[in-house]
């Protein structure tokens, strides 16, 4: 029904040459390894065209890490969804906590970005997640619910095109992973919230990925949970071997 997905988020890492080499290695290894999930690599804007030329779309799909909420025009330095699409990319990460935290992206902007991505045929990988304070004061379910509900102005048909990534901010790049139970509980909560708005069928067909210090050593346990449909991987996506180790957790 819903897809298992392992997606890499390279963030602001690798020069163009390094990125092309990494993409080449990942493509070759994914191709020769039996795997039971879709594989996506989300790379810096500057790398999209070259990486697209290097990978085979039925082996590894390509995504960007952001796009503008605007269509086009006088927005110096911005990259539109249409531009991302024109490189051959099929996916785009939106609402990553680093974008929310360091660049002040808010729910309204993220809804506009999501609409731009969808209008241009890109699949958003929409990130949600609470900060440590929310986890500690017990408001984490409400915080994440509000982030998901920011998208509830989308039609059911559009919502069904999304991939959701639950990434507790306290687990990103910290080496501190949510336990498989914590991930499962939140994924089940997100699915319930989606079901209440769009119905059980939509909720059951939405892939919800976990992100936050996911590694080959913990991926199998996380992915064994019924509502965890894969991972959005930061640090461990920057080495082909560790990324493959996570992909193989689905075998
Ligand atoms: C991320 O930033 O999307 C992420 C999950 O990072 P890491 O795996 O490095 O925690």
Boltz pocket constraint, residues with backbone or C-beta under 6 A from the ligand:
constraints:
  - pocket:
      binder: B
      contacts: [[A, 9], [A, 167], [A, 171], [A, 172], [A, 173], [A, 174], [A, 175], [A, 211], [A, 212], [A, 213], [A, 214], [A, 232], [A, 233], [A, 234], [A, 235], [A, 236]]
      max_distance: 6.0
